[in-house]
């Protein structure tokens, strides 16, 4: 972006570009939009599988990353989609700057032909838990904290701005945590989570019929009970997060926490990953996590997936410190995206 391009001109230009992309997509066919048929996600009436990566947020994780990343992901990594995040703390303290950055990255991703998941990157639940932030990270200390009012404000603005682009999906809440000490899947908190999701969905539905992705409890890993208590909206699908330490040592750990939901509704694994030298939550290897997870879960169930994170900083990181070459984990994800099954067109 040239030095003399004002913020107002940038917003106008990005808006025009995004509107052009949306209208072009709409002219591609009579059914060029997402729809849900049972457990199948379709676009333009054809089955589709969202496969790609999370790129983090445009202010912090992507603050110094080039927009050409999206072309690289579409061309070299064979991604069909990306997940772009917004931290509640950034929205709370500087909504204008955050919105400009979000618009910029979404416009670039759409220009590269990618579907986009917009993620409200909250970790916790109003009045119950908020994920602490290490001051050394450089994030606002309330980066992950959101109440219902802030979330409603975010989705009001986002649905008004992006709600008519048929290739954009909305992920309501990154990782709900009702009880930070609960480390097993019980499904007990789904009813209270669902009540807030219904309120947020109602706000979005007044402006948009976009596909909405909702999570269960326990850092988005617990989907127990959801199948028998679905949200009454045909354009709602479900997210799942999975890292190596979740129920490690339990033989049926992944089918148990999915609780049959992939047979009923589309499920998007909006975060998964591992790191040989990471902390306990993400520590794993291709042999003890990556291979069995992709082979035994993602592929047979045909789950949509966004591996986390296309970054040299946010962990588990796919990029080495040079920001270009891949880590062991990044090479694994790139190889997986190359061989993952895709619906015949």
LINNORUR-V629411 format. One line per field, one symbol per residue. ss: DSSP state (~ for helix, > for strand, _ for the rest). A space follows every 50 residues. Layout:
ss = ???
This chain:
ss = ______~~~~~~~~~~~~~~~~~~~~_______>>>>__>>>>__>>___ >>>>>>>___________~~~~~~~_____>>>>>>_~~~~~~_~~~~~~ ~~~~~~~~~~~___>>>>>>__>>>___>>____~~~__________~~~ ~~~~~~~~~~~~_____>>>>___>>_____________~~~~~~~~~~~ ~~~~~______>>>__~~~~_>_____________>>>>>>>>_______ __~~~~~~__~~~___>>>>>>>_>_______>__~~~~~~~~~~~~~~~ ~__>>>>>__________>______>_~~~~~~~~~~~~______
